[in-house]
Amino acid sequence: MQYNFYKKRGHNVNTFTINGNTYSIRLTEHAEFRLKQRNIDLFQAIGTILSLGQERITEYKNSNKDVFIMDKVNNFSIVLTIESNTIYIITLIDKSDCYVKENTIAVNL
């Protein structure tokens, strides 16, 4: 089950292109709140998303599943979803060892 509060919210924080397709990364209001509350660097979060690489980003696009990235190097996690060419950052967590709910794609970095 995906989070419903992100779809119409958020602002663009980055764009990039894979094989001629331009993607945008959008930070939802909730994610922005958590980013500040948990003192997570936005540039590190964007770097973590980009480190998925083009193959996984393309694979997860329109999967209708949340993606839970656990960044063990920087000790935080990101929950996101990819719809069309938009990556929505749903929330950020200030630890990398977390419970991942069912029907979510888990990625360890």
N, C-alpha and C positions, 0 to 999 in steps of 0.2 A: 504494500500500500504506500503510495507516494504522498508526500506532504502537499496539501492543497493551497497553502497560503503564499506560495512563492510566485505563482504564474503571472500575476498582473503587477508585480512589484519589482523593485530593484533598479539598479542603474549599471550601465556598461562600465567595466573596469579594464577590459582588454579585448583586443581583436587579433586574430591570427588566421593564416590561410593554410589549408591542407589540400593538395591536388586541385587547386583552383576554387575550392569552396572556402569562403570566409566564415569564420566562427566568431561569436562574441561570448565573453564571459560576463555574466551579470551577477551582481552582489545584491541579494534580497535585503529588505529592511531588517529581517530577523538575523541574517548572517552578518550584516554590518554591526548590529548591536553586539552579537557574540564576539566578533572580531575585536572590537574595542574592549568589551568586558573582560575578555580572556587574554588581552595583550598579544594577539597573533599578528605578525607582519603580513600585510596584504600582498607584498611582492613575493614573499615565501609561499603564500597560499597559491598565487597564480603559477609560480614555478612548479609547485607540486602537481597542479592540474596538468600543466604542459608536459611534465615528466611521464604522464601516461603514454605519450607518444601517439603518432598518427594512427597506427593500427588499432590500438585499444579505443581511442576516441571515436574512430569510425565504427568500430564494432558495437560500442555502447550507445551510439546515436539511435534514438527512437526505439530503444529496447524496452521502454515503459517500465524501467527499473531504476531505483536510486543506486548511485555508486558511492561507496564508502571507502575513502582513501585514508590509510593509516601511514602517516609519514613518521617513521621511527627516528630518522636523523634529526628532524626539527621538533619532535615530540608533540605533534598535534594531528588531528584528523579533520577531514572535510567530507561532508555529505553533499552530493550534487546530483543533478539529473541533466541529461542532454536531450533536448527536444529540437528537432530540425537542426539548425546551425547555431543554437543558443545553449550555452552551458549555464545553468542556474546553480549558484552556490546556495544551498539551502541552510546549512549551519556549519559552524566550526566548533571543535571540541579541543580543549587544552590538554589532551593526552592521546597516546597512540595505541594503547591496549584497551579496546572497547568491545562491548557486545554489539554484534551486527545482526539486525533483525532479519527474519526470513524474507526471501524474495528480493534481497539486496545483493548487488555485486560488491564483493570485498576485494580490495587491492592493498597489498603491503608494499611499501617502498622503503 
